[in-house]
């Protein structure tokens, strides 16, 4: 198959390898554009299914809470914390396995596993059954994103990884749109259980497609520095601590998730309580913003990642810090106003902000980690982000809402006050983006052996 300009650029990037490092075979390097982009779109699909199955429960959170007679703290634990505790802890042993085993098989089994458990959420008849099914979703999802990131790094060279990870990140807005609009419409017509059944089942087939069509690449084949042996978690952690810019990138992503995705988690319930909307109507407001606003933001970020003006990665983190800071100010207005029209308009500024950082953060971390520890870097990043947005945010907002509620009866005002307490964390995230710029160039050169001219 004839190669396009992208493959030629990749070969030029590899011409400067020294004799002291392993040079990948031509068969590895000359992967066709069609194959690498097919693989990237499949990995984007993995992320789409993951986000949809994880966040659809926030769309039907209020009907579930009312049916089971739960407080906000109780529904926060059932829907967010129960999944996250297993998702974030199992991410470490699975990432260790991903750095050593067949990533294609691990991803396929993970997709099939969490999709099956999502279907079981739809069959749940009580608190315990739904709790166990949500735990199962978390266990399955732990192997998806780290494996996908690791494979992408071996199909795209250093300079194109932020762009590739931005395309991969399109799975987040697409999945969130499915979780909001599609799940909301299904819930309005057939109830909240039907949403899990209809959205969970396709993942079973998709997992088989991954197993049958994705090829496992050689690790580190597009890096100047040899891949070497996979590193232990302790070795990876010690290396990460020395990569100070990577620590700040991880902190920036985690706190952005706490702020942005934490607010989004409770937004459907906020709209239902304060404006009397149904799950479908709330999804109709936010769903297009996830798909269009989030999609455009993700694609624009991907374009910026390969634009010559962004060759210096320090510009990337500074741009992210600026946007998150501005969007944080906007969320003060969204959750304090009593005008649905104003809040809806400002959502178009806020919701894209929860997407612009995902691809760049993943891409930056891939370039700050050596090949044998990339999945573990990804797992550490996911651990921080998901502890913040699936453990801390749902539970703390739930506790605050219950505390603000008169006579411990939750209402729209109590949830509004709780969300306003979460809003300022966005400024904390902005600080870490700006702080990551220090030493970023040196840390990237140490990890990849390649020098990027500012």
C-alpha positions in Angstrom: 0.0 0.0 0.0 1.3 3.4 -0.9 2.2 5.6 2.0 1.2 9.3 2.4 3.1 12.3 3.6 2.5 11.3 7.2 4.5 8.1 6.9 7.3 10.0 5.1 7.5 12.5 8.0 7.7 9.6 10.4 10.7 8.1 8.5 12.5 11.4 8.5 12.0 11.6 12.3 13.7 8.2 12.6 16.6 8.9 10.2 18.6 10.5 13.1 18.7 7.5 15.3 22.2 6.7 16.5 23.9 3.4 16.1 23.8 2.9 19.9 20.0 2.4 20.0 17.8 -0.3 18.5 16.5 0.6 15.0 13.0 -0.8 14.3 12.6 -2.9 11.2 11.1 -1.3 8.1 8.0 -3.5 8.5 7.4 -1.9 11.9 8.1 1.7 10.9 6.3 1.6 7.5 2.9 0.8 8.9 0.4 2.3 6.4 -1.5 5.4 7.1 -4.8 3.5 6.7 -3.8 0.8 9.3 -2.6 3.3 11.9 -5.7 5.5 11.5 -8.0 2.5 11.6 -6.3 1.5 14.9 -6.7 5.0 16.2 -10.4 5.1 15.4 -10.9 1.7 17.1 -9.1 3.0 20.2 -11.3 6.1 20.1 -14.3 3.7 20.1 -12.9 2.0 23.2 -12.9 5.4 24.9 -16.4 6.2 23.6 -17.9 3.0 25.1 -16.0 3.6 28.3 -17.3 7.2 28.8 -20.8 6.3 27.8 -21.1 3.3 30.1 -19.5 5.2 32.9 -21.5 8.4 32.8 -24.9 7.4 31.6 -25.8 6.8 35.2 -25.4 10.5 35.9 -28.2 11.2 33.4 -30.6 8.9 35.3 -29.2 9.6 38.7 -32.3 11.5 40.0 -34.8 8.7 38.9 -32.6 6.1 40.6 -32.3 8.2 43.8 -36.1 8.6 44.0 -36.8 5.0 43.3 -34.3 3.7 45.9 -35.1 6.5 48.4 -31.5 7.7 48.8 -29.9 10.9 50.0 -27.4 12.7 47.7 -24.5 11.2 49.6 -26.0 7.8 49.2 -26.6 8.1 45.4 -23.1 9.6 45.1 -21.5 6.5 46.6 -23.7 4.1 44.7 -23.2 5.6 41.2 -19.6 7.1 41.4 -17.6 5.9 44.3 -18.5 2.2 44.0 -17.2 2.1 40.4 -14.2 4.3 41.0 -12.7 2.4 43.9 -12.2 -0.7 41.8 -11.5 1.2 38.5 -8.6 3.2 40.0 -7.1 0.5 42.1 -7.1 -2.2 39.5 -5.7 0.2 37.0 -2.2 -0.3 38.5 -1.9 -4.1 38.3 -3.6 -4.1 34.8 -1.2 -1.4 33.6 1.7 -3.5 34.9 0.3 -6.4 32.8 -0.3 -4.1 29.8 3.4 -3.0 29.8 4.3 -6.7 29.5 1.5 -8.6 27.7 -0.6 -8.5 24.6 -2.4 -5.2 24.8 -5.0 -6.1 22.1 -6.3 -9.1 24.1 -6.4 -7.1 27.4 -8.4 -4.3 25.8 -10.8 -6.7 24.1 -11.5 -8.6 27.3 -11.9 -5.3 29.2 -14.5 -3.9 26.7 -16.5 -7.2 26.8 -16.4 -7.3 30.6 -17.5 -3.8 31.4 -20.2 -3.9 28.7 -21.6 -7.1 30.2 -21.7 -5.5 33.6 -23.4 -2.4 32.2 -26.2 -4.7 30.8 -26.5 -6.2 34.3 -27.1 -2.6 35.7 -30.2 -2.6 33.6 -31.4 -5.9 35.2 -30.8 -4.6 38.7 -33.8 -4.6 41.0 -32.4 -3.2 44.2 -29.5 -1.3 45.7 -27.1 -4.3 46.2 -27.6 -5.6 42.7 -26.9 -2.2 41.1 -23.9 -1.7 43.5 -22.3 -5.0 42.4 -23.0 -4.3 38.7 -21.4 -0.8 39.0 -18.4 -2.4 40.7 -18.1 -4.8 37.7 -18.2 -1.9 35.2 -15.3 -0.3 37.1 -13.2 -3.5 37.1 -13.7 -3.9 33.4 -12.9 -0.3 32.5 -9.6 -0.4 34.3 -7.9 -2.1 31.4 -9.2 0.0 28.6 -7.7 3.4 28.5 -4.1 2.5 29.6 -3.9 -0.2 27.0 -5.2 2.1 24.3 -2.8 4.9 25.1 0.2 2.5 25.1 -0.8 1.1 21.6 -1.3 4.6 20.2 2.3 5.5 21.3 3.7 2.7 19.2 1.8 3.7 16.0 2.6 7.5 16.1 6.0 9.1 16.6 6.8 11.7 19.3 5.8 14.8 17.4 2.4 13.3 16.4 1.4 11.7 19.7 -0.4 14.8 21.1 -2.4 15.0 17.9 -3.2 11.3 17.9 -4.2 11.4 21.6 -6.5 14.4 20.8 -8.3 12.3 18.2 -8.5 9.4 20.6 -10.0 11.9 23.1 -12.9 12.5 20.8 -14.3 9.4 22.5 -15.0 11.5 25.5 -17.5 14.0 23.9 -19.1 11.3 21.8 -19.5 9.0 24.8 -20.8 11.9 26.9 -23.3 12.8 24.2 -24.5 9.2 24.1 -24.7 9.2 27.9 -26.7 12.4 28.0 -28.9 12.6 24.9 -29.4 9.0 24.0 -29.6 7.6 27.5 -31.9 10.5 28.5 -34.3 9.9 25.6 -34.4 6.1 26.3 -35.0 6.7 30.0 -37.9 9.1 29.2 -39.6 6.5 27.0 -38.8 3.2 28.7 -37.2 3.9 32.1 -33.7 4.2 33.4 -33.0 0.4 33.2 -33.6 0.4 29.5 -30.7 2.9 29.0 -28.2 0.4 30.4 -29.5 -2.4 28.3 -29.5 -0.5 25.0 -26.1 1.1 25.5 -24.3 -1.8 27.1 -25.0 -4.5 24.6 -23.1 -3.1 21.6 -19.9 -3.2 23.5 -20.0 -7.0 23.6 -19.7 -7.1 19.8 -17.2 -4.3 19.7 -14.8 -6.2 22.0 -14.8 -9.1 19.4 -14.0 -6.6 16.6 -11.0 -5.4 18.6 -9.6 -8.9 19.1 -10.1 -9.8 15.5 -8.8 -6.7 13.7 -6.2 -4.8 15.8 -2.5 -5.7 15.5 -0.2 -5.6 18.4 2.8 -3.3 17.6 6.4 -3.6 18.9 6.9 -1.5 22.0 9.0 1.7 21.5 9.4 1.1 17.8 9.1 4.9 17.1 11.3 6.2 19.8 15.0 7.0 19.5 15.6 5.5 22.9 15.4 1.7 23.0 12.3 0.3 24.7 14.2 -1.8 27.1 12.5 -3.9 29.7 9.2 -3.0 31.2 9.7 -1.2 34.5 8.2 -2.1 37.9 5.7 0.2 39.5 8.3 1.3 42.0 10.8 2.2 39.3 8.1 4.0 37.4 7.1 6.0 40.4 10.7 7.0 41.2 11.2 8.1 37.6 7.9 10.1 37.7 8.9 11.9 40.8 12.1 13.1 39.0 10.0 14.3 36.1 8.6 17.3 37.9 6.8 18.6 34.9 5.0 15.3 34.6 3.9 15.5 38.2 2.3 18.9 37.5 0.7 17.7 34.3 -0.9 14.8 36.2 -2.0 17.2 39.0 -3.4 19.6 36.5 -5.4 16.9 34.8 -6.7 15.5 38.1 -7.9 18.8 39.4 -9.5 19.7 36.1 -11.4 16.4 36.3 -12.4 17.2 39.9 -13.7 20.6 38.8 -15.1 20.0 35.4 -16.3 16.4 35.4 -17.4 16.8 39.0 -19.7 19.6 38.1 -20.9 17.7 35.0 -21.7 14.6 37.1 -24.3 16.5 39.1 -25.5 18.8 36.3 -28.5 16.6 35.1 -29.8 16.4 38.6 -29.2 20.2 39.1 -31.2 20.9 35.9 -34.0 18.6 36.9 -34.4 20.0 40.5 -34.0 23.7 39.7 -35.8 23.9 36.4 -38.2 20.9 36.5 -36.7 19.1 33.5 -37.0 15.3 32.7 -33.8 13.2 32.1 -34.4 13.5 28.4 -34.9 17.3 28.5 -31.8 17.8 30.6 -29.9 15.6 28.1 -31.2 17.7 25.2 -29.5 20.8 26.8 -26.1 19.3 27.6 -25.9 16.5 25.0 -25.3 18.7 21.9 -22.7 20.7 23.9 -20.8 17.5 24.7 -21.0 16.3 21.0 -20.5 19.6 19.2 -18.7 21.8 21.7 -16.6 19.0 23.1 -15.9 17.6 19.7 -14.9 20.9 18.1 -12.7 21.7 21.2 -11.0 18.3 20.9 -10.4 18.5 17.2 -9.1 22.1 17.5 -6.8 21.0 20.3 -5.5 18.2 18.1 -4.9 20.6 15.3 -3.0 22.9 17.6 -0.8 20.0 18.8 0.7 19.7 15.4 0.8 23.4 14.5 4.3 24.8 14.2 3.5 27.4 16.8 2.9 24.7 19.4 6.2 22.8 18.8 7.2 24.1 22.2 5.1 22.0 24.7 5.3 24.8 27.2 2.9 26.8 25.1 0.4 24.0 25.3 0.2 23.9 29.1 0.0 27.7 29.3 -2.9 27.7 26.8 -4.7 25.0 28.8 -4.2 27.0 32.1 -5.6 30.1 30.5 -8.7 28.5 29.2 -9.5 26.5 32.3 -9.1 29.7 34.4 -11.6 31.6 32.2 -14.1 28.7 32.2 -13.9 28.5 36.0 -15.1 32.1 36.2 -18.0 31.2 33.9 -19.1 28.3 36.1 -19.7 30.7 39.0 -22.4 32.3 36.9 -23.8 29.0 35.6 -24.5 27.5 39.0 -25.6 30.8 40.7 -28.0 32.2 38.1 -31.7 31.3 38.1 -32.0 31.9 34.4 -32.0 28.6 32.4 -31.4 30.6 29.2 -28.2 32.2 30.6 -27.0 29.0 32.1 -27.6 27.2 28.8 -25.6 29.8 26.8 -22.7 29.7 29.2 -22.6 25.9 29.1 -21.2 26.3 25.6 -18.1 27.9 27.2 -17.8 25.6 30.2 -18.4 22.1 28.7 -15.7 22.3 26.0 -13.2 23.1 28.7 -13.6 19.6 30.1 -12.3 18.2 26.8 -9.5 20.4 25.7 -7.1 19.1 28.3 -7.6 15.3 27.8 -5.6 14.7 24.6 -2.8 17.1 25.4 -2.4 15.7 28.9 -2.2 12.1 27.6 0.1 13.2 24.8 2.4 15.2 27.0 2.7 12.3 29.5 3.5 9.8 26.7 6.5 12.0 25.8 7.5 12.3 29.5 7.6 8.6 30.1 10.0 6.0 28.7 8.4 3.3 26.5 8.5 0.6 29.2 6.4 2.6 31.6 3.9 4.4 29.5 0.9 2.4 30.5 1.8 2.9 34.1 2.1 6.6 33.6 -1.3 6.5 32.1 -2.7 4.5 35.0 -1.2 7.0 37.5 -2.8 9.8 35.5 -6.2 8.0 35.4 -5.9 7.2 39.1 -5.6 10.9 40.0 -8.3 12.0 37.6 -10.8 9.4 38.5 -10.3 9.6 42.2 -11.1 13.3 41.9 -14.1 13.1 39.5 -15.6 9.7 40.5 -14.8 9.5 44.3 -14.2 12.9 45.7 -16.6 15.0 43.6 -19.8 12.9 43.7 -19.3 12.1 47.4 -18.3 15.5 48.7 -21.0 17.3 46.7 -23.5 14.8 47.9 -22.5 15.3 51.6 -22.5 19.1 51.1 -25.9 19.0 49.4 -27.4 16.9 52.3 -25.8 19.3 54.8 -27.2 22.4 53.1 -30.7 20.8 52.8 -33.3 21.9 55.3 -34.5 19.0 57.5 -32.1 16.8 55.5 -34.5 16.8 52.5 -32.4 17.4 49.4 -33.6 20.1 47.0 -32.4 22.3 44.2 -31.0 25.0 46.4 -28.9 22.6 48.5 -27.4 21.1 45.4 -26.7 24.5 43.9 -24.8 25.6 47.0 -22.8 22.4 47.0 -21.8 22.8 43.4 -20.7 26.4 44.0 -18.3 25.1 46.7 -16.7 22.9 44.0 -16.3 25.7 41.4 -13.1 27.4 42.7 -11.1 24.2 42.3 -10.7 25.2 38.6 -8.3 27.9 39.5 -6.2 25.3 41.4 -6.0 23.3 38.1 -4.9 26.4 36.2 -2.0 26.9 38.6 -0.6 23.4 37.8 -0.8 23.9 34.1 1.4 27.0 34.3 3.7 25.4 36.8 4.3 22.4 34.5 6.0 24.6 31.9 9.1 24.7 34.1 11.5 21.9 33.1 9.1 20.5 30.5 11.6 20.5 27.6 14.4 18.9 29.6 12.1 16.2 31.0 10.8 15.3 27.5 14.3 15.0 26.2 15.3 12.7 29.1 12.3 10.4 28.4 12.4 10.1 24.6 16.0 11.0 23.6 14.6 13.5 21.1 15.1 17.2 21.2 12.2 19.4 20.3 13.2 22.9 19.2 11.1 25.7 20.8 
